[in-house]
Amino acid sequence: MSSVRKAIAPQEAFGRAVPVKPPRSLMRPVGRAIADFDMIHDGDRILLGVSGGKDSLSLLHILHHLQRYAPVKFALGAITVDPEVEGFDPSKLKDYLANLGIPYFYREQPILEQARENMDGKSFCAYCSRMKRGIMYTTARKEGYNVLALAQHLDDLAESFIMAAFHNGMLKTMKANYTNRDGDLRIIRPMAYVRERQTRDFAAAAGLPVIPDSCPACFSMPTQRQHFKELLAEEEKGNKLLFHSILSAIRPLMGKKTAY
């Protein structure tokens, strides 16, 4: 944590956003993933999904930094989908994004209420994710963005892999770079090689305005993902190379790659 703190300047207060230079320890795996999976092309217009959690805020500053210094030129916008869950208020992000000078789209929809009526016993997280994705796709098309960036990291991909193997008998995980069914949007996950603890350390060191429990409904409902998160954490205690091994196993499932 101390080395991370030395590398960046903390935010002064919520709503007083300043550009933050992410540490090399975070930029290196992002840069490798972007190169390996050919994620960002010259002239791309990238719309980033920002929930207000540590992961999406970390990726916001990573992409903002790359936009200013990377040789590939791309536009960057951000979108928040507010599911109108009691106790969760991401509206303060409006001023934060405005101060960073990033085009921002704020969408509200009563997803929790709709889920209670329509999800038919399925996971709320899966239902919410599907609804949010649809809203982000619609906004990207309307506003002229051709790429949607999502903030899942290696821990998320590992959990998805184990869940698919255990419950569905499938070798499957989230893709690092793929095109949607309609063929008009690419979806990228630039933090596919990043560990969750890295975004947690960066967010804390930079004083990013993380919204606690960015989806309280998910924390109030038991999920399979939380079970596998805890399972992997317990296994890692005895095997420090666990996630390195999992990455080696899932990399062929993540899409086209170059040398790592």
C-alpha positions in Angstrom: 0.0 0.0 0.0 2.8 2.4 0.9 4.4 2.2 -2.6 1.0 2.9 -4.1 0.4 5.9 -1.9 3.7 7.5 -3.0 2.8 7.1 -6.7 -0.5 9.1 -6.7 -2.0 12.2 -5.4 -5.2 11.7 -3.3 -8.5 13.3 -4.2 -9.3 16.3 -2.1 -13.0 15.6 -1.6 -16.0 13.9 -3.2 -17.0 16.0 -6.2 -13.6 17.7 -6.5 -12.1 15.3 -9.0 -8.5 15.7 -10.2 -6.7 13.5 -12.7 -5.0 10.7 -10.9 -1.9 8.8 -12.3 -2.4 5.1 -11.5 0.7 3.3 -10.3 2.8 1.2 -12.7 1.8 -1.9 -10.8 -1.8 -1.4 -12.0 -1.0 0.0 -15.5 1.3 -2.8 -16.5 -1.4 -5.6 -16.3 -3.9 -3.3 -18.0 -1.5 -2.5 -20.8 -0.7 -6.2 -21.3 -4.4 -7.1 -21.4 -5.2 -4.3 -23.9 -2.3 -5.4 -26.1 -2.9 -9.2 -25.8 -6.6 -8.9 -26.7 -6.3 -5.9 -29.1 -8.9 -3.9 -27.1 -8.4 -0.3 -28.1 -8.1 0.9 -31.7 -7.3 4.4 -33.0 -10.5 6.4 -33.2 -12.5 4.2 -30.9 -15.2 5.9 -28.8 -15.3 4.1 -25.5 -18.2 4.2 -23.1 -17.2 3.0 -19.6 -19.8 1.6 -17.2 -19.3 3.3 -13.8 -21.2 2.0 -10.8 -19.3 4.0 -8.2 -17.5 1.0 -6.8 -13.7 0.7 -6.5 -13.2 -1.3 -9.7 -15.1 1.0 -12.1 -13.6 4.2 -10.5 -10.1 2.6 -10.8 -10.7 1.8 -14.5 -12.1 5.3 -15.0 -8.8 6.9 -14.0 -6.8 4.2 -15.9 -8.6 5.0 -19.2 -8.5 8.7 -18.5 -4.7 8.5 -18.1 -4.3 6.4 -21.2 -6.5 8.8 -23.2 -4.0 11.6 -22.4 -0.7 9.7 -22.8 -1.2 6.6 -25.0 -0.2 6.7 -28.7 -3.6 5.4 -29.7 -6.2 8.1 -29.7 -9.7 7.4 -28.4 -12.7 9.2 -27.0 -13.9 8.3 -23.5 -17.4 8.7 -22.0 -19.0 7.2 -18.9 -22.4 5.9 -17.9 -24.0 5.0 -14.6 -27.2 3.0 -14.5 -29.0 3.7 -11.2 -31.2 0.7 -10.3 -33.1 2.8 -7.8 -32.2 0.5 -4.9 -33.0 2.0 -1.4 -29.8 3.2 0.3 -27.8 3.4 -2.9 -27.3 6.9 -4.4 -24.7 7.3 -7.2 -26.0 10.7 -8.2 -23.0 12.4 -6.7 -20.9 10.9 -9.5 -22.4 13.6 -11.8 -20.3 16.4 -10.4 -17.3 14.1 -10.2 -17.4 13.2 -13.8 -18.1 16.7 -14.9 -15.0 17.9 -13.0 -12.9 15.4 -14.9 -14.3 16.7 -18.2 -15.6 13.3 -19.2 -19.0 13.1 -21.0 -21.4 11.4 -18.6 -24.7 9.7 -19.0 -26.9 9.0 -16.0 -29.7 6.6 -16.4 -32.3 5.6 -13.8 -34.5 2.5 -13.9 -36.3 0.7 -11.0 -34.5 -2.6 -11.7 -35.0 -4.0 -8.2 -38.8 -3.5 -8.4 -38.8 -5.0 -11.9 -36.7 -8.0 -10.7 -39.2 -8.8 -8.0 -41.9 -9.0 -10.6 -40.0 -10.7 -13.5 -36.8 -12.6 -12.4 -38.7 -15.8 -11.6 -36.4 -17.1 -8.9 -33.2 -16.4 -10.7 -30.2 -14.5 -9.3 -30.9 -10.8 -8.8 -27.3 -10.0 -9.8 -27.7 -11.8 -13.1 -31.1 -10.1 -13.8 -29.7 -6.7 -12.8 -26.6 -7.2 -15.0 -28.7 -8.1 -18.0 -31.0 -5.1 -17.6 -28.0 -2.7 -17.0 -26.3 -4.1 -20.1 -29.3 -3.4 -22.2 -29.4 0.2 -21.0 -25.7 0.7 -21.7 -26.0 -0.8 -25.2 -28.9 1.6 -26.0 -27.0 4.6 -24.7 -23.8 3.7 -26.6 -25.7 3.4 -29.8 -27.6 6.6 -29.3 -24.5 8.6 -28.4 -22.2 7.2 -31.0 -19.9 4.9 -28.9 -18.6 1.7 -30.6 -16.9 0.2 -27.5 -18.3 -0.6 -24.0 -15.7 -1.0 -21.3 -16.5 -3.0 -18.2 -14.5 -3.1 -14.9 -14.4 -6.8 -14.1 -11.0 -8.0 -13.0 -9.1 -11.4 -12.8 -10.9 -12.3 -9.5 -14.2 -11.9 -11.3 -13.1 -14.0 -14.3 -11.7 -16.7 -12.0 -15.0 -16.9 -10.0 -17.0 -17.1 -13.3 -14.8 -20.0 -14.5 -15.2 -22.0 -11.3 -18.9 -21.4 -11.2 -19.3 -22.5 -14.8 -17.3 -25.7 -14.2 -18.9 -26.6 -11.0 -22.6 -25.9 -11.9 -22.8 -26.1 -15.6 -20.0 -28.5 -16.6 -18.6 -25.9 -18.9 -15.1 -24.4 -19.5 -16.2 -20.8 -19.7 -15.5 -17.4 -18.3 -16.0 -13.7 -19.2 -14.4 -12.6 -22.5 -11.7 -9.9 -22.5 -12.8 -8.6 -25.9 -15.8 -9.6 -28.0 -18.5 -8.3 -30.3 -22.1 -8.3 -29.3 -24.7 -10.4 -31.1 -25.8 -7.5 -33.3 -22.2 -6.9 -34.4 -22.3 -3.1 -33.7 -20.6 -2.9 -30.3 -17.4 -4.3 -28.9 -17.2 -5.1 -25.2 -13.8 -5.0 -23.5 -12.5 -5.8 -20.0 -9.1 -4.0 -19.7 -8.6 -5.2 -16.1 -8.8 -8.9 -17.0 -5.2 -9.4 -15.6 -5.7 -7.1 -12.5 -6.3 -8.5 -9.0 -9.1 -7.1 -6.9 -6.7 -6.2 -4.2 -5.0 -3.8 -6.6 -8.1 -1.8 -7.3 -8.9 -1.7 -3.6 -5.4 -0.4 -2.8 -5.5 2.1 -5.6 -8.9 3.4 -4.6 -7.9 3.8 -1.0 -4.5 5.4 -1.8 -6.0 7.9 -4.3 -9.0 8.7 -2.1 -11.4 7.8 -4.9 -15.0 8.6 -3.9 -16.2 5.0 -3.7 -19.8 4.5 -3.0 -20.0 1.9 -0.2 -21.7 -1.3 -1.2 -22.3 0.0 -4.7 -25.3 -2.4 -5.0 -26.7 -3.0 -1.5 -29.3 -5.5 -2.9 -26.5 -7.8 -4.0 -25.1 -7.8 -0.5 -28.5 -8.5 1.1 -29.2 -11.5 -1.1 -27.1 -14.7 -0.9 -25.2 -15.3 -4.2 -23.2 -18.2 -5.6 -20.5 -15.7 -6.6 -19.8 -14.7 -3.0 -19.5 -18.4 -2.1 -16.8 -19.0 -4.8 -15.0 -15.8 -3.9 -14.6 -17.1 -0.3 -13.6 -20.5 -1.6 -10.9 -19.1 -3.8 -9.6 -16.8 -1.0 -9.3 -19.8 1.3 -7.4 -21.8 -1.4 -5.1 -18.9 -2.1 -3.9 -18.9 1.5 -2.1 -22.2 0.8 -1.2 -21.5 -2.8 0.1 -18.1 -3.6 0.2 -18.9 -7.3 -3.4 -19.9 -7.5 -4.6 -17.0 -9.6 -1.5 -17.2 -11.9 -2.5 -20.8 -12.5 -6.1 -20.0 -13.1 -5.1 -17.2 -15.6 -3.0 -19.7 -17.5 -6.0 -22.0 -17.6 -8.6 -19.4 -18.7 -6.6 -17.3 -21.1 -7.5 -19.4 -24.1 -11.2 -18.9 -23.1 -10.9 -15.1 -23.0 -10.6 -14.4 -26.7 -7.8 -13.9 -29.3 -4.5 -13.1 -27.7 -0.9 -12.4 -28.6 2.2 -13.5 -26.5 1.8 -12.8 -22.8 
